Amino acid sequence: MSARRTELSRRGFLTGSLLVAAGTVLTSACSTDPTGASGSGAKTTLNVWYHAYGETGTQQAALRYATAFTKAHPDIAVKVTWVPGDYAGKLNATLLTDAAPDVFEIGDFNESLARRGQIAALDDVYGTAKTDFNSNAIDSVTVDGKLYGIKMIDDVMMLYYRKSTLAKAGITPPTSYDGLVAAAKALTTGKGKGLFVGNDGLGDTAILAVWSNGGELVSREGKVAFGSPQALEALTGLKRLHDDGSLLLGFTTDWWDPAALTQGVVPMQWCGLWAMPAVKSALGDDFGVIPWPAFKAGGSPAVRVGGWTSCVNAKSKKLDAAKKFAQWLWIQQADLQKDFAESYGFHVPPRRSVAATTKALSEGTAKETVTLADRYGKHNPGTWDTAVSSAFNAAAVKIAAGDGDAAGLLAQAVKKAQGEIDKQRG
């Protein structure tokens, strides 16, 4: 369910919309203007959008949840709309029209939706449950002190390593960036490289470098922060991995797929919790997980936490009903939240109480991952859109390759990114 993996499962049974009213599916697939809600007794029909999850069963689960909601609220019908392809593009375009959904999900949270008045504040929806959500889940949807979404699932990203390979080489799992560089170099042989972070040799490492040296990407006040001395020092440090020739480049799949690790191409790979079932199936217990290590003393290890968030259209004519649906599903129904996180892929429920009772996360490396996320989890800023991240990554690629003056490249990226953020904030 990662935001990077939105391909439609070929085993999914429909595309388009289905209307659920009084607990019954009333319309057929691909309907764009379903009718029949009035005959069911429903006074209100909500349009709820999901991106086309690749995991088998997710679409059926969304319909099952809608059915359960309408049984509890027979005056509210729910149209589940499954959106394949460019979900973000279609959503942003539709939000400008009268056909905009009442409730919808987004990947990495974008605070400009709140600043443009497109999503509603949901503080009243949370109630006392707010304290049960992990700090990342709350912080990531907070804009000017108000909550503008409800985190549905956490996708945790961390370093996997092959226990037997490291042990054979006399290497302990690295706890510092120096240790990671040394391990990657030592594990690089004529048969393969020591570390895979992405086909471009960068992946998430640039943002991880900044975080691991005590830096930030963008401040809560909207000021670009990745031009700090700490950020420059850590980004420059990435060049060591490239100079050593330790990184696997141009593999058949990218970092989000665990194939490089499971096929024995590399002994260390940056990947996500969603890949753990496949890793365990291939390697048994011969793997462990660690955070991206602290750049130096005084820094902090880091894991990235992404995922999906439920939002309510602030301009919906059915705002109260839309809030009721979001509250019912993502605040009140712990069993459904658990089902969504562990039955269709492998993810962490953002609510601590739900995560604690999720069996699949209760032991071994999965439990370690939950602990790492709670202790070291960081999320991309709400201002981290394509334009801002592209400016940062373009500089980071050149810095890691030693292509130009690092300080100058970073200063240019800061200027460009700040201009984009100023546009976002009006």
N, C-alpha and C positions, 0 to 999 in steps of 0.2 A: 503493500500500500504506500510505498514511498512516492513522494510527489514527482520523482524522476522516472517512475515506472507506471505510466498511465495507459499502457496498451490494453486494448479490450481482449478479454479471454475469448477465444474462438468457441469455447464451450458454454459461454453465456447464452441465455435463451431468448434475449430480445435486445433491441435498441429502441429508443424512443421513450414513450410514457405509458404508465399504467395508473389507473385511478383506483384507489382503495376507499370505499365508503361503507360504513357500518360493518367493517371487517371483511368485506367481499371485494374481489377484483371485478370492476364493472366494465372496463374497456379493454380493447385488444391492443397488441403491440403497435408501436409507431404512431399512435394517435397524438396529434398536436393540439386538438381542441376537444378533449373528452366531454361527454355529456352523461347525464344520468344521475348526477349527484342529488338533484332536487327530488327525484323519485325515491332516493334512499333515505330521505329525511334529513340529510345534512344541509345545514344553512350556509356553511362556508367550505370552500375547496382551496386547500393549500397546494402550491406547486413547490416541490422539494427536489433540488438538483444534487446529483452525485456525479463525479467523474467516473469514467469506465474503468473500474478496478480490474486488474489482470487476474486476481485470485479467484478461482472457481468458488461459487456459492455466495459471493458478496452481494450480488444483485438480488438474489433470492432472499438474503437476509434483510436487505433494505425494505423489500416488500413485506416480509414477515413482521418487521418492526412497525411499519405503517398500519398493517392489519390490527396488531395489538393496540396501537394508539386509537384507532377508530372504534374499537370495541369499548375502550374506556371513555371515549369522547364521540358518541355517534352523531353529534351535530357538526363534526368537522371531518370532511373527506380529505384524503391526501393523494395527490398525483405525484408519483415517483417518476422523475425524469432522469434517464441514464444518458450521459453525454460522452460519446466517443470522440477521439481525435484531440484537437487543440482546445482542451477544456477551458483554460485560462482566457484564451482569446474569445471564445464563444461567450463565456460568462461576462467578461468586461463589456462586450458589445451589447449583450442582452440587458445588462443592468441600466443601460441608457434608454430603454424602451418600456412600453407598457406591458410587455411580455416577460418582464424580469421575474425570476423566481422569488417566492416569499422566504424560503429558507434555502441556504446553499452552503457547500463546503469550499474551503480554499486550502491550498498547500501552505507553504511558508507564509505567515500572516503579513499582510500589506496594510500598514497604518493609513495610507492615503485614502483607502476606502472609508475610513472613519472621518478623516478630515474633509472629505467631499460630501459627507452626509449620506453615504450610500448604505452603511450598516448601522444598526441600532445598538446603543449601549445596553448591556445585559446585566448590570449590577443587581437589579431587582429579581432576575431569574436565578442567580446563584444562591442568594440567601445565605444561610449558615454553611452551605456546602463549600463555599469559597476556600475555607481553611483546609479542606480535604484535598485540594488540587496541589500538585507539586509546584514549586516556585517558578520553574520554567514555564509551565502551562499558564500561570497567572501573568507573569511578567511579559510573555510574548504577545498577549492580546490587550495589554494595557496602553491606552493612549490618553495623555493628560489626566491620569488618575482614574479613568473609567475603563470598564471591561467591555470589549467589543466582539467577543467570540467565546466559544466553549471548545476547548481542545478535545478532540475525539480519540486520537491515538498519538502516541509518541513513537517516532522512528529514531532509534538510537544508533549512532555510527561510531565505530571504535576500531582498534587494531586487533586483528586475529593473528595468531602465530601457531606454528606447528611445534608442539612440545618436543617430540622425538628428534626433530632436526636441530633445534637449538641445543638440546641436551648433548647430542652427539658432537656438536661443535664446541661444547663447553661454554655456551652463552646463556646467561640468565635473561629473562624478559627485561628489556631496557626500562629504566625508571627515569632517565634523563635524555635530553636530545643528543648529547655526546654519545651516550650509550646506544641510542638508536642508530646513529650514523655508523658507529663502530660495528654494531651487529650486522647492519645491512651490507657493509663492506666485507666483513668476514664471511658472510653467507653467500656472497657472490662468487660463483665459480665459472669454469668454462661451460658448465651445463646449464647455468641459469642465473638470474639476478636474485638479490636478497629481499627486495621490497617492491610491492605494487601499490601505488596510490592513485593510479588513473593513467589512461593512455597518453595524456598530454604531459605526464610527469609532474602534474600539479594537483589536480583534484581539489580536495578540501585543505591541502597542506598550508596554503597561504593564510587562510583565516585561522587555522589551528596554530600556526606559528605566532601570529599576533596575540591570540588569547594566551598561549602558553608562556609568554613573556610578560604577562600582566597588562597587556594592552587591550584596547577595545576598537571596534570597527567604526561605530557611530554612537555619539552620546545620546542620551534620552532627549536632550534638547535639540537634536538634529544637527549637531556639529560633527563633521568628519574627524575621526580620532585616529585613523590608521596611518597618519603621518608622524606619529610620535617617535621619539628615539627608540623606545622599546620595540615598536613595530618594525622600524627600519633595521634594527639589529637582528631581529628574528627572521625577517624576510631574506636578509643577506645571508643568513646562516643556511637557508635552503640550498644555496649553491653547492654546499659540501656534498650533498647527496648526488647532485648532478655531476660534479667533478669526479667523484669516485666511480661513476658508472654503475651505481648500485640499483638503479630503478629500472623495472621492467616497463618498456614503452610499446605501444601499438599492439596490445594483445587482442585476441579475437572478440572478447567482450570487455566492457569497462569495469570500473572499480565496484559498482553496485552488484555485480554478479560474482559469486565466490569461486568461479571455475579455475582461476589462476592458482588459488590455494588448494582447492580440492583435487586438482589434477597434478599437483606436485611441481608446478612451474615455479612458484615462489614459496618460501617458508613464512613470509609475513605479508599481510594484505590489509589495507584499509577497506572496510565494508560495513554492513549494517546488521542489526539484529534480525531483520527479515530473512537473512541468509543462513541463520544458525541451524534450522532444520536440515537444510541441504548439506551444510558443513558436517553436522553430526552424523548424517547418513553416510557420508563418504569417509570420514576420519574417525568415527567413534568418539572416544574420549581424548584422542590425540590432538587436542587444540586448546588454546586458552585465549583470553581477551585482556587487553590492557588499554588504558587511555593513551592519547597522544601525550608523550611525556613533557614535563616542564622544560622550557628552553634552558634555564639555568636556575641556580639557587635564588629563591624569591619569586620565581614564576609559579605556574600551576599547571598540572595535567589538564587535559580537555577532551571531552567527547562532544560531538555535535548532536543536537536533538532537533529533528524536524517533525513531520507528521501532518495531520489534517485537522482543520478547525471548522466548526459549524458556526455560521453567521446568519443573522436575520436582516432582511431588507428593510432599511429604515423608512422607505417610501411605500411599503406594502399597505394596501387598503385593509389587510387582515392582520395587522401588527400584533394584536393581542393573541390571536389564535396561533400565529407563527411563533411567538415567544413561548406559548404553552407547549407546542410540539417540541421545540428545542429543549425546554426545561424537562419535559417528561422523559425524552429519550436520553439526554446526555447529563442530566442531573439526578433524576429520580430512579432510573432503571439500571441498577448496578449489574444485574445478571446479563442484560443486553450489552452493556458496555464491555463486560468481560468476554462475552461471545464475540463481539466485533473485533476485539484485540487479538484473540488467540485462535479463533476458528478459521480465519480467512487470511493466511499469512501469519506473521509472528511479530507482535508489537506490544508496547507497554501502555496499559490504561493510565491516563494522566492523574486519575484520582488515587491517592495513596492507599485508601482502604480497599479499593477494587484490585489494585496491583498486588496487594498483600495476600489476596485470596485467589489469585489466578494461578492454578496448579502448574501450568507450563513454566511459570516464572519463579517457582518456589525452591528450585535447587540448581546446583551446578553452575555452569557458565552463564546460563540465563539469569539466575539470581544475582551473580556477580555484575552482569550488565546493568540490571536495575539499580544496584548500589552505585556503580560508576556514574550513571546518569543523574542520580540524586545528588551525588557529591561533586561531580565535575561538569555536569551538563551545561552547555551554552547553546543559545539559539541565535540565528541571524537576526539582525535588527529589522524592525518593521519597515524601515526605509530602504532595505537592501533589495531593490528591484533590479531588473536586467541592466539598466543603464549604469547604475552605481556599481554593481558587482563586476560588470564588464570593464569599467575604468580601472578598478582595483586589480582584477586578474591580469589585464594586459600589462600593467606595470610589474606585477609579481612574476610573470613568465619571463620577462626580460631580466629582472633582477636575479632570478634563480639561474638564468643562463649566463649571467655576467655580461649582458649585452647593454652597455651604457652605464652612465652614472646613476647609482642606485638612489641617492638622495634626490637627484633631479627628477628621475622617473616617478618617484613616489610623490613628490611635490606637485607634479603635473596631474597625477591621478587624483590627488586630494582636491585640487582646484576644479577639475571636471566633475567629480562626484558631488562636491558641495553645491555646484550649480544645479545638478539634477535634483538634489534633496531640497534645495530652496524652491524649485518648481513644485515639488510634491507638497510642500507646506504652504504654498500660496504666497 
